[in-house]
């Protein structure tokens, strides 16, 4: 089966959130893309869900499944590494779907239709496909104007790998799958995915503003406050109770990733040429080596906000 866009969701044990997200995708997000002639399929790699729940999803979305707009795949068994989860999901995806753009999305996202933002979503997706880009980091912000910024800020410490979602080409997903160490990651699979994209063509990776419409991190006045910590998901996979707060011996903001950074496989172990090591103060936030920016390149100043009309100069 061929589609322009695969919306990819790895979900683990969050029945209410996954159901809500699939409703949002079917009712608003996918139609916004299809309105512009882009074909879409949502792909869910489901782990730790009971059979009655999966049967309910199959019945609830039977029309979308029959029409090739939704694929539900259940994990054959339990996984204990986030990298392995994503690797198996990519394998399952590529066995079932030929696509050009993968929108890798969190299962606790919440989307609401808005004409301006929907138009930005469509325009950005068409830009990605028309320009054969490798990755977009979907950024947060209070503005709705569609803007493109450098994927990497050479003056900043953090890889802008994702704030709510990362979009990558089929080729980048294949590169992640071909990287054997990717499956061993305990944390940071999205950072490594972004680094693979950036390393393979910095001029075709962008941070994109104007389409971050997920309410618990976005800006729409929907009456929903920032969500509290959500139980389940990958917090459980790394043996962290997200509802309990951070242990006092963890660096501030590290949260569920503490155990992974102390004893697991993290981005700098997979790609030491990109990410700083534990001796660096930015290690816990996937800091990038200055020499990596110099070696692999990034757009340099002056780099202004890029509007759709002005973007042709980059190609």
N, C-alpha and C positions, 0 to 999 in steps of 0.2 A: 504494500500500500504506500502511496506517495502523498506527501503533504508539504506545503511550504513551511509550516511551523509545527513543532512538537512542544507542547507545554508539559514539562517534566516535573513530576512531584514524587519524591520519596517520602513515604508517610509511615509512621509507626505508632499504632495504638491510640490514635486521637479521633475517635468516631465522630463526635460533634463537629470538630473543626474541619475534618476532611469532607464531611457531608456538606457543610456550609460553603466551603470553597468550591466544590464541584457544582453546587447550585449557582454560585456567582459566575463561574467560568462559562457554564452552559447558558446562563441567562443574560450575561452582559459582556464579559471579556472576549470570548470567542466571536460573538456576533459583531463586535466592534471591528475585529480584524476581517471577518468574512465580508462585511459590507464593502470593503475595498478590494475584494476579489482574492484575498489570501485564504488558502485552505488550511485548516487547523485540526489537530488531533491532540487531545489531552491524554497523557500517558501516566498512569499511577503505578508505582512499584510499592505494593502494600505489604507491611510486615506486622506480625503480632495482632492480627485482627481475627475475631471469631468468625466461623463459617456463616452463622445467621446474618451477621452484619454485611459480609461480602455478598451474600445472596440478596439482601435488601438493596445494596447499591446496584447490583445487576438488574434488579427489577425496576428500581427508580429511574435508572438511566438507560433502559433497554433500547429506546429509540436512538439515543446517541451512539450506543455500542453498535447497533445494527447499521447505522449510517456511517460508521468509521470515524466518528468524532470523539470517541472515548475508548481507551484500552485499559483494562484492569488486569494487572499481573500480580499474583500472590507469590511471595518469597517461598521457596521450597523448604526452607528451614531457618532457624534463628541465625542472626549475624551478630558479631561482637566487635566489629571495626567499622567506623563510618566510611572509610575508603572502600572497604569491601562491599558495603551496601550500594554505594554509588557505582562501583565497577559492575556489579551484577545487574543493576538497573540499566546501565548503558548497554550491556550485552543483550538484555531482554528487549530493550528498545530497538536496537539495530537489527534484531532478528525479526521484528514485526513491522517496522516503519522506515521508509526512506524519506528524509526530511532535509531542509536546508538550514533552518534556524531552530535551536533549542532554547526555550525560555525556562530556565531552571528556577523553580518557585518553591517557597516554603509552604508547608501544609497548613499553617495557621494564618495565612493571608486572608484578607477580606477586601473584596472589590465592589465598588458601586459605580453604576453607569453615570457618566457625565459627558455631555456632547463635546466639550473642549478637550477634555482629557482623553476621551475615546479617539478623537481625531489625532491627537498627539501620538497615542499608542499605534495607530495605523500608520501614520507618517514615519515614525521611527522604525517600525518593522519593515516598511517598504525601503527605507534608506539602507537598512542593514543588508537586505537582499540585493538591492540594485547596485550597491557599492562593494559587494562581496567582502563585507567586514568580518572580523574574527570574533570580536567580543564587545559587548556593551555592559558597563556596570550601571545598573539602574539606581540613581541617586535620590536621596530624599531632599525635600525642600518645600517652602511655602508657596512658591510661584508655579504657575501653570504654563509658562512659555516653554516650548520645546527648545532645549539648548544642548550643545555638544561641548564637552570640555576634555582636556587631556585625561587619558586613562591613568597615567602616573603623574604625580606632582613631584618633580625632581627635588623640590625643596622640602618635601614632607616625608615622614617616616613610614607611612602606612600604604600598603597596596590597597587601592580602592576596589577590592575584589567583589564586594557586594554590600549593599545596605538592605535591600529587600529582595533583589533578584539579579541574577546575571544571565545575559543572553550570550550564547556562543554558537559558532558554526558547527556543522556536522564534522568537519575536519578536526576541530579542536576536541570534540568529544571522542573522536577516534584516537587522537594523540594521547588523551588521558587513559583510554583503555589499553593502549599499547605500552604505557609506562607501568611496568610490573609493580614498582614500589607504590604506585598510587593506591592500590588495594590495601596496603598495610597501614594507611593513615589512621591515627586515632582521632585527629581533629585537623581541620584546615583544608578539607577537600575542595572547598570553593576557592580558597586562596591559590592552591596549586593549579586548579583549572584555569583561573585567571592568569597565573604566571605562564602557563603553557601557551595561552593565547597571545599574551604580550610578547613573550620571547620569540614567537614565530612571526611577528609583524606588528610592531608597536604603532605604526601609522594606520592600522586598521582596527584599533581598539579605542573605545571612547567611554567616558563617563557621560551619562545622559540624564538630564533633568526634564521635568514637565510631565512625567508619566508615573510618578511614585504615588499611586492612589490607594495604597493599602492602609486602612484606617488606623490600625494600632501603631503605625509608624508614619502615617501620611498627614494630610491636611484638610480633608473634607469634613464639613460640619454635619456629621451624621448622628451626633448624640452619643457616640461610643467613646469612652475615655480610653486612655492607654491601658492595655490589658495587664493584669497581674501575671506573675510567673505561671506558666502552664505546665501541669504535670504530664508525665509521659514523654513520648518522643525520644530524642537522642540524649536528653538528660539521663533517662533511665539506662540507655545503652552504655553511657560512661559512668554509671553508678552515682549519679548526682540527683538529689531531690531539689528540683527547681523551686518548689514552694517553701523550702526551708531557709533560703537565704545563703549568703556566702560564708564559708568557714572563716574564722578569725585569722587563721594562718595563711590565707590566700592573698596574693596581691590584689589590690582593689580592682574590681571589674572583671576578674578572671573567671569567677563563678564555676560553672560546670566543667570548664576546660582545665582546671588545676591538676587533676590526676593525670590527664593526658599529657600535659606539658612536663610533669615530673617523671612519668614512666612510660609514656606512649610514643608513637611516631608522629612527628609534627612537620610542618612544611620545610623548615631549614634542613631536616635530615633527608628529605626527598630531593630538594633543589637547593643545595648549599651555595650555589653560585648566585642565587637570587635573594634568599632570605638571610637575615642576620641570625647569629647563633645566641645561645643562652648567656653569653657574656655581655650582650648588648642590651641597653635599657628598653629597646623597642621589640625585643624578642617575642613578648607575649601578645603583641598586636601585629604579628606578621610583618615586622619592619623589613625594608628592602635595603640591600647593600648599595652604597653610593656607586661603587664600581659597576654594579649590574645596570644601573641607569645609563652609565657611560657606555657600557658594552652593547647593550641591546637596544638602546635608544628610546626616546620619548619625545613628543612634541615639545619644543622649547619656546620660550618667550621671544618675540611677542606672539602670544596665542590668544586671540580674542574669542569671545563667545561666538559660536558658529551657528548661523541661521541656515535653514534649508537651502535658500538661494545661494548663499555664499560657500556652501560646502563643496561645490563642484571643483573649487580650486585645489582641493586635497587629492583629487583623483587624477 
